[in-house]
Amino acid sequence: MTSVGFENCSLVQRDERSVAAAPELAAIAYCLGTPLRNEILARDPVGLERATAAATEALRSHFGTGPIDGGISGVVVVAS
């Protein structure tokens, strides 16, 4: 960050809980709402629906049909 002109840079890791009411919502969140979307589209420009359906089925098989609760982590860059 400093090499492109930012100062006072710091990284803050955030660890939280994420809850989805159903496997479909977790699959939609990851396949459509994260950088994973770009990876799916790079491999198959019309594959979002198919990838989301496959993720839904995998989550349903592993966690069942109810809510999914799990850890989630991210890094926040703070700079001025």
Steps between C-alpha positions, in 0.01 A plus 500: 500500500779742582662445159193656334478800731297393801625576851413376846413153369380223722326167460222395734374142500131459577367164612122476517213252478291472187153348499291411195139393548534229235766340277367689195574834665855401590563380144359820352711712735825325406438440130352840421625730776872427533802495267411135436246640250787621279668160515178326395445742212862468383450125462144508366344836402148359541574270794384702802165327529650153461780573748253641753277193465800269548614695807146490642485124460844449655409718799164325540670158490751600765294723733137403433214729402500735799714796601875494451717671762874530461808710547598763247814710489619801308782750494426872499764736364504838673702774329500872440 
